[in-house]
Amino acid sequence: MKKRGMKRQLVGMVVSDKMDKTVVVMVERLVKHRRYKKYIRRRAKFSVHDEDNGCKTGDRVLITESRPLSRTKRWRVSRVVKKAVSL
């Protein structure tokens, strides 16, 4: 049996939960500019599978890479790191 490698994991913020069993997560990272040596904030949005529809907009979540689940979904929600403050 083949040993599987480590899956990539990222932490991001849920920006949309309007779909069924899917959330859109925005991941931010800091990249140093080659010439000016200043740090620039880069953002990426991922469609993430949320099996039990437990995530809401504003939640901070840990996502894990997985096999393709649909045309755009290649990530799954592992756990909710921090729930959003609700008013």
C-alpha positions in Angstrom: 0.0 0.0 0.0 1.3 3.5 -0.9 2.0 6.0 1.8 0.2 9.3 1.1 1.9 12.6 1.6 0.9 15.4 3.8 -2.1 17.4 2.5 -1.7 21.2 2.3 -3.6 23.1 5.0 -4.5 26.8 5.0 -6.3 29.2 7.4 -8.8 31.7 6.0 -12.0 33.7 6.5 -15.4 32.6 5.2 -16.6 35.3 2.8 -19.7 33.6 1.4 -22.0 30.8 2.7 -24.9 31.2 0.2 -24.4 27.8 -1.5 -25.5 24.4 -0.2 -22.6 22.5 1.3 -20.1 25.0 -0.1 -18.4 28.1 1.3 -16.0 30.5 -0.2 -12.9 31.1 1.9 -10.4 34.0 1.4 -6.8 33.2 2.4 -4.4 36.1 2.9 -0.6 35.8 2.8 2.3 38.2 3.0 4.8 38.3 0.1 7.9 40.4 0.0 8.3 42.7 -3.0 11.5 41.8 -4.9 12.6 45.4 -5.6 11.2 47.5 -2.7 11.4 44.8 0.0 8.0 45.8 1.4 5.5 43.2 2.4 2.4 43.0 0.1 -0.9 41.3 1.1 -2.0 38.7 -1.5 -5.5 37.2 -1.4 -6.9 34.0 -2.9 -10.4 32.7 -2.8 -11.2 29.0 -2.6 -14.5 27.1 -3.0 -14.5 24.7 0.0 -16.7 21.7 0.8 -18.7 22.2 4.0 -20.5 18.9 4.6 -22.8 19.9 7.5 -23.3 23.6 6.5 -21.8 24.6 9.8 -19.7 27.6 8.6 -21.1 31.1 8.5 -19.7 34.4 7.0 -16.9 35.7 9.1 -15.8 32.4 10.6 -12.0 31.6 10.6 -11.6 28.1 9.3 -8.8 25.5 8.6 -9.1 24.0 5.2 -7.4 20.9 3.8 -6.6 19.9 0.3 -8.6 17.0 -1.1 -9.5 15.2 -4.3 -11.6 17.1 -6.8 -15.2 17.2 -5.5 -16.7 19.3 -8.3 -15.4 21.6 -11.1 -14.2 24.3 -8.6 -14.0 22.5 -5.2 -10.6 20.9 -4.2 -10.7 21.8 -0.5 -12.6 20.6 2.6 -13.3 22.4 5.9 -11.2 20.6 8.6 -12.4 22.7 11.5 -13.7 26.1 12.6 -10.8 27.9 14.3 -12.9 30.9 15.5 -16.6 31.6 15.2 -17.7 35.0 13.9 -19.1 37.5 16.4 -22.9 37.6 15.9 -24.9 40.7 16.9 
